[in-house]
Amino acid sequence: MKIWIPHEQGTGLIGEVPAGVTVEVAARPDALPSDLGGVEFWVPPFLALAESASLAAKMPDLRVVQLLSAGADAWVGRLPEGVLLCDARGVHDSPTAEWVMTAILSYVRAFPAFIRAQARGEWSYGEHAPTDELAGKRVLIVGAGSIGAALAARLAPFEVSLTRVARTARPDEGVHSVEELPDLLPHHDVVVLIVPLTEQTRGMVDARFLAAMPDGALLVNGARGPVVQTDALVAELASGRIAAAADVTEPEPLPAGHPLWNMPNFLLTPHVGGSVRGLLPRAYRLVGEQLRRFVDGTPLINEVTDGY
């Protein structure tokens, strides 16, 4: 059997390869290393476009698609029957949690304003004006999976009040359900989105959601762009009542001339939350473990069900 991986470095990071398995590098769907036959285990490129999923239907022997991303929205419902889809849950916990922390701290300590002042050659942001601070803030994490847990651990030393929300409540863990959001939103200063993109979460952050956030609150989107209704976000930010930071947008990339580019209360990074130097070693450690499980007949982990 063959396994296709998207990085040449992966051949040295995957660990022990079971006997009878050939590892080939398929960096792009339009530059394949060999015939599609015999490929039973496929690792598509990181953040592969949805069009890449169509290649799976042409692989006669495909049994497993192992993603390098935590999100599986581009692949759900697009694979042939009998092909197992697994995500990279756990691989992106640390870098995504770090990105959220950076976004929150950068905004509350006014770093975007300081950077703009530096570009103008100005020393001060106001005349010794104090910035806001994270200590004492009420933080709401929408998404209580592994990334949400990693973020909660990093927030703990910052003297914040923390609330977590998941698809369903987990009272024994102090986790609320999404149905409670209307009651929770008005009482939180920072709202972090760390949810997968599913039919249930698509567009969940609408005008009503944003209006429920208190004046001066910060929305942080570390999930997927379509989780937030862009027009509603633009309208709320234009009022100056709240602020937002995002690593993702809808559409993505954000087109030239879009109003979000020039809003002083919006901080944007170009979908780089998980793009760190340690990504490939962690990702291929998972790939290797999954490959060996597959060959041994052991159940795989991170199987995607119901879009998660």
QUITA-V299830 format. One record per backbone hydrogen bond with DSSP energy under -1.0 kcal/mol. CO is the residue of the C=O (numbers start at 0). NH is the residue of the N-H. If there is no record, write none. Layout:
CO&NH + CO&NH
//
This chain:
0&21 + 1&39 + 1&40 + 2&23 + 3&42 + 4&25 + 7&10 + 8&11 + 9&13 + 17&20 + 21&2 + 23&4 + 27&30 + 35&38 + 37&1 + 39&62 + 39&63 + 40&3 + 41&65 + 44&47 + 48&51 + 49&52 + 50&53 + 51&54 + 52&55 + 54&57 + 55&58 + 58&61 + 62&83 + 63&41 + 64&85 + 68&87 + 71&74 + 71&75 + 74&77 + 79&82 + 83&64 + 84&303 + 85&66 + 87&90 + 91&95 + 92&96 + 93&97 + 94&98 + 95&99 + 96&100 + 97&101 + 98&102 + 99&103 + 100&104 + 101&105 + 102&106 + 103&107 + 104&108 + 105&110 + 106&109 + 107&131 + 109&113 + 110&114 + 111&115 + 112&116 + 113&117 + 114&118 + 115&119 + 116&121 + 117&120 + 125&127 + 133&136 + 136&160 + 137&188 + 137&189 + 138&162 + 139&191 + 140&164 + 141&193 + 144&148 + 145&149 + 146&150 + 147&151 + 148&152 + 149&153 + 150&154 + 151&155 + 154&157 + 158&135 + 160&138 + 162&140 + 163&175 + 164&142 + 165&177 + 169&172 + 169&174 + 170&173 + 174&169 + 175&165 + 176&179 + 177&180 + 179&183 + 180&184 + 183&186 + 184&187 + 188&217 + 189&139 + 190&219 + 191&141 + 192&221 + 197&201 + 200&203 + 203&205 + 204&228 + 205&209 + 206&210 + 207&211 + 209&212 + 213&216 + 216&242 + 217&190 + 218&244 + 219&192 + 220&246 + 223&226 + 224&227 + 225&202 + 226&204 + 228&232 + 229&233 + 230&234 + 231&235 + 232&236 + 233&237 + 236&239 + 240&215 + 242&218 + 243&266 + 244&220 + 245&268 + 246&270 + 254&257 + 257&260 + 259&262 + 262&265 + 264&243 + 266&245 + 268&270 + 271&274 + 273&275 + 275&278 + 277&281 + 278&282 + 279&283 + 280&284 + 281&285 + 282&286 + 283&287 + 284&288 + 285&289 + 286&290 + 287&291 + 288&292 + 289&293 + 290&294 + 291&295 + 292&297 + 301&86 + 304&307
//
